[in-house]
């Protein structure tokens, strides 16, 4: 051990230079690893910024006030009441609904057109008497499907049902 101490004392400058070199290597490693972390963090932040810009662009396109107002104006311009009874489309819709819910369509009897005033406007009312047979739950689902379908002016009136069949009137209004 004395020999190492004597060697260090005799080569003091060399020992100091080795110690400084070791310290510089350690400091360089610490700074390098820190710069890697900051580069990774910068890349992560740039990715987040790009993602935010894309989300903002999508949201601006989706919620553009002028575009939404134009869509609203086009909806207000169209009437929810068709100008004529789409008898073929309505009959096909009723038949498809009956088939979908397992309800037997016994008859469809159009009653003709009458006038009806609704909210101060005159409309033509088309009544169709529908007779069905089937399970009570299936008939209930069938009626719900008819009322919630694409015909906005369609409504159900005078519905009478037994556990195995039923009769109701489909009312359709047009201007």
C-alpha positions as CSV (number, residue, x, y, z in Angstrom):
1,X,0.0,0.0,0.0
2,X,2.9,2.3,0.8
3,X,4.2,1.7,-2.7
4,X,1.0,3.0,-4.2
5,X,1.0,6.1,-1.9
6,X,4.6,6.8,-2.8
7,X,3.9,6.3,-6.5
8,X,1.0,8.7,-6.3
9,X,3.1,11.3,-4.4
10,X,5.9,11.0,-6.9
11,X,3.5,11.3,-9.9
12,X,1.1,13.8,-8.3
13,X,0.6,15.6,-11.6
14,X,-0.3,12.5,-13.4
15,X,-2.8,11.5,-10.6
16,X,-4.4,14.9,-10.8
17,X,-4.7,14.6,-14.6
18,X,-6.2,11.1,-14.3
19,X,-8.7,12.4,-11.7
20,X,-9.7,15.4,-13.9
21,X,-10.1,13.0,-17.0
22,X,-12.4,10.7,-15.0
23,X,-14.4,13.7,-13.7
24,X,-14.7,15.0,-17.3
25,X,-15.8,11.6,-18.6
26,X,-18.5,11.4,-15.9
27,X,-19.7,15.0,-16.5
28,X,-19.8,14.4,-20.3
29,X,-21.9,11.2,-19.8
30,X,-24.3,13.0,-17.6
31,X,-24.7,15.9,-20.0
32,X,-25.1,13.5,-23.0
33,X,-27.8,11.4,-21.2
34,X,-29.6,14.7,-20.3
35,X,-29.5,15.9,-23.9
36,X,-31.0,12.6,-25.0
37,X,-33.8,13.0,-22.5
38,X,-34.5,16.6,-23.7
39,X,-34.4,15.4,-27.4
40,X,-36.9,12.7,-26.6
41,X,-39.1,15.2,-24.7
42,X,-39.0,17.6,-27.6
43,X,-40.0,14.9,-30.1
44,X,-42.9,13.9,-27.8
45,X,-44.1,17.6,-27.5
46,X,-43.9,18.0,-31.3
47,X,-46.0,14.9,-31.8
48,X,-48.6,16.2,-29.3
49,X,-48.6,19.6,-31.0
50,X,-49.2,18.0,-34.4
51,X,-52.0,15.9,-33.0
52,X,-53.6,18.9,-31.5
53,X,-53.4,20.8,-34.8
54,X,-55.1,17.9,-36.6
55,X,-57.8,17.7,-34.0
56,X,-58.4,21.4,-34.2
57,X,-58.7,21.3,-38.0
58,X,-61.2,18.4,-37.8
59,X,-63.2,20.2,-35.1
60,X,-63.3,23.4,-37.1
61,X,-64.6,21.6,-40.2
62,X,-67.2,19.7,-38.1
63,X,-68.4,22.7,-36.1
64,X,-68.1,25.4,-38.7
65,X,-70.9,27.8,-37.8
66,X,-71.4,29.0,-41.4
67,X,-71.6,25.4,-42.6
68,X,-74.0,24.4,-39.9
69,X,-76.2,27.5,-40.6
70,X,-76.3,26.5,-44.3
71,X,-77.4,23.0,-43.4
72,X,-80.1,24.3,-41.0
73,X,-81.4,26.7,-43.8
74,X,-81.6,23.7,-46.2
75,X,-83.5,21.7,-43.6
76,X,-85.9,24.5,-42.9
77,X,-86.6,25.0,-46.7
78,X,-87.7,21.4,-47.1
79,X,-91.1,20.4,-45.8
80,X,-91.6,17.4,-43.6
81,X,-94.8,16.8,-45.4
82,X,-94.6,15.3,-48.8
83,X,-96.6,16.8,-51.6
84,X,-98.3,13.6,-52.5
85,X,-99.0,10.3,-50.8
86,X,-96.2,7.8,-51.6
87,X,-98.6,4.9,-51.6
88,X,-96.3,2.3,-53.0
89,X,-93.4,3.3,-50.7
90,X,-95.8,3.4,-47.7
91,X,-97.3,0.0,-48.5
92,X,-93.8,-1.5,-49.0
93,X,-92.7,0.1,-45.7
94,X,-95.7,-1.4,-43.8
95,X,-95.2,-4.8,-45.5
96,X,-91.4,-4.9,-44.7
97,X,-92.1,-3.9,-41.1
98,X,-94.7,-6.7,-40.8
99,X,-92.2,-9.2,-42.2
100,X,-89.4,-7.9,-40.0
101,X,-91.3,-8.3,-36.7
102,X,-93.2,-11.5,-37.7
103,X,-96.6,-9.9,-37.9
104,X,-99.0,-11.2,-40.5
105,X,-100.5,-8.4,-42.6
106,X,-104.1,-9.4,-43.1
107,X,-105.2,-6.4,-45.1
108,X,-104.5,-2.8,-46.1
109,X,-107.5,-0.8,-47.0
110,X,-107.1,2.8,-48.2
111,X,-110.0,5.1,-47.1
112,X,-109.4,8.0,-49.4
113,X,-108.4,11.6,-48.9
114,X,-109.9,14.2,-46.6
115,X,-108.9,17.7,-45.5
116,X,-107.4,18.4,-42.1
117,X,-106.2,21.6,-40.6
118,X,-103.1,21.4,-38.4
119,X,-101.5,24.5,-36.8
120,X,-103.5,26.8,-39.0
121,X,-102.4,25.0,-42.2
122,X,-104.5,22.8,-44.5
123,X,-103.3,19.3,-45.2
124,X,-104.6,16.4,-47.1
125,X,-105.2,13.4,-44.8
126,X,-104.9,9.9,-46.2
127,X,-106.2,7.1,-44.0
128,X,-105.4,3.4,-44.5
129,X,-106.9,0.8,-42.3
130,X,-104.5,-2.0,-41.5
131,X,-105.5,-5.4,-40.0
132,X,-102.7,-7.6,-38.6
133,X,-102.4,-10.9,-36.8
134,X,-99.6,-12.2,-34.6
135,X,-98.0,-12.1,-31.2
136,X,-98.9,-9.2,-28.9
137,X,-95.2,-8.2,-28.3
138,X,-94.4,-8.5,-32.1
139,X,-97.4,-6.2,-32.9
140,X,-96.2,-3.7,-30.3
141,X,-92.7,-3.6,-31.9
142,X,-94.3,-3.4,-35.3
143,X,-96.4,-0.3,-34.3
144,X,-93.3,1.4,-32.7
145,X,-91.3,0.8,-35.8
146,X,-94.0,2.3,-38.0
147,X,-94.3,5.5,-35.8
148,X,-90.5,6.0,-35.6
149,X,-89.8,5.4,-39.2
150,X,-88.8,7.7,-42.1
151,X,-92.4,9.0,-42.7
152,X,-92.4,12.1,-40.5
153,X,-96.1,12.8,-41.0
154,X,-97.3,9.2,-40.3
155,X,-99.3,8.5,-37.1
156,X,-101.3,5.7,-35.8
157,X,-105.0,6.1,-34.7
158,X,-107.9,4.0,-33.6
159,X,-105.8,1.1,-32.6
160,X,-107.6,-1.9,-31.2
161,X,-105.9,-5.2,-30.4
162,X,-106.6,-8.6,-28.9
163,X,-103.8,-11.0,-27.9
164,X,-103.8,-12.5,-31.4
165,X,-104.8,-9.7,-33.9
166,X,-105.4,-6.0,-34.2
167,X,-106.7,-3.2,-36.3
168,X,-105.4,0.4,-36.6
169,X,-105.5,3.3,-38.9
170,X,-102.4,4.7,-40.5
171,X,-102.8,8.4,-41.0
172,X,-100.5,10.2,-43.5
173,X,-100.6,14.0,-44.0
174,X,-99.5,15.8,-47.2
175,X,-99.6,19.5,-48.2
